[in-house]
Amino acid sequence: MTGKTCDGDINGVGVYRLSLVSFPLFFQCKRYVGSVGAGTVRDFRGAMMGRGDKDLLITTGTVTAEAKAETTRDGAPSLDLIDSAHC
């Protein structure tokens, strides 16, 4: 956990291990009552560019259809989302 203001939108850093393979993982947590939109996904992706192999955006709210589409937009690095529907 970074635990800082002005942390460049990174709330935590870790390592995702899958059998013999591991990836640097950066994540951001959003405490939302409403929905996370595509702009939040784009902002997070911009903050993560060139920093890690796997990025994860976690929210207590929901994720809009546009935000979900943004996670796999052609020409942009993909990232994963976890929202309240998955908890």
For each residue, the residues with C-beta under 8 A, 3 or more apart:
1: 11 12
2: 7 10 11 12 13
3: 7
4: 7
5:
6:
7: 2 3 4 10 11
8: 47
9: 28 43 44 47 48
10: 2 7 13 26 27 28 47 48 51
11: 1 2 7 27 28 29
12: 1 2 26 27 29
13: 2 10 24 25 26 27 52
14: 24 25 27
15: 22 23 24 25
16: 22 23 24 25 54
17: 21 22
18: 21 22 23
19:
20:
21: 17 18
22: 15 16 17 18
23: 15 16 18 52 53 54
24: 13 14 15 16 51 52 53 54
25: 13 14 15 16 52 53 54 55 56
26: 10 12 13 48 51 52 54 55 56
27: 10 11 12 13 14 55 56 57 58
28: 9 10 11 44 47 56 57 58
29: 11 12 58 59
30: 36 40 57 58 59 60 61
31: 59 60 61
32: 35 36 59 60 61 62
33: 60 61
34: 61 62
35: 32 61 62 63 64 67
36: 30 32 40 41 57 59 61 62 63 64 67 81 83
37: 40 41 64 66 67
38: 41 42 64 66 67 69 70
39: 42 43
40: 30 36 37 43 44 57 67
41: 36 37 38 44 45 57 67 70 71 79 81
42: 38 39 45 46 70
43: 9 39 40 46 47
44: 9 28 40 41 47 48 55 57 79
45: 41 42 48 49 55 76 77 79
46: 42 43 49
47: 8 9 10 28 43 44 51
48: 9 10 26 44 45 51 52 55 77 79
49: 45 46 77
50:
51: 10 24 26 47 48
52: 13 23 24 25 26 48 55
53: 23 24 25
54: 16 23 24 25 26 79 80
55: 25 26 27 44 45 48 52 77 79 80
56: 25 26 27 28 79 80 81 82
57: 27 28 30 36 40 41 44 79 80 81 82
58: 27 28 29 30 81 82 83
59: 29 30 31 32 36 62 63 81 82 83 84
60: 30 31 32 33 83 84
61: 30 31 32 33 34 35 36 83 84
62: 32 34 35 36 59 83 84 85
63: 35 36 59 67 68 81 83
64: 35 36 37 38 67 68
65: 68 69
66: 37 38 69 70
67: 35 36 37 38 40 41 63 64 70 71 81
68: 63 64 65 71 72 81
69: 38 65 66 72 73
70: 38 41 42 66 67 73 76
71: 41 67 68 78 79 80 81
72: 68 69 78
73: 69 70 76
74:
75:
76: 45 70 73
77: 45 48 49 55
78: 71 72
79: 41 44 45 48 54 55 56 57 71
80: 54 55 56 57 71
81: 36 41 56 57 58 59 63 67 68 71
82: 56 57 58 59 86 87
83: 36 58 59 60 61 62 63 86 87
84: 59 60 61 62 87
85: 62
86: 82 83
87: 82 83 84
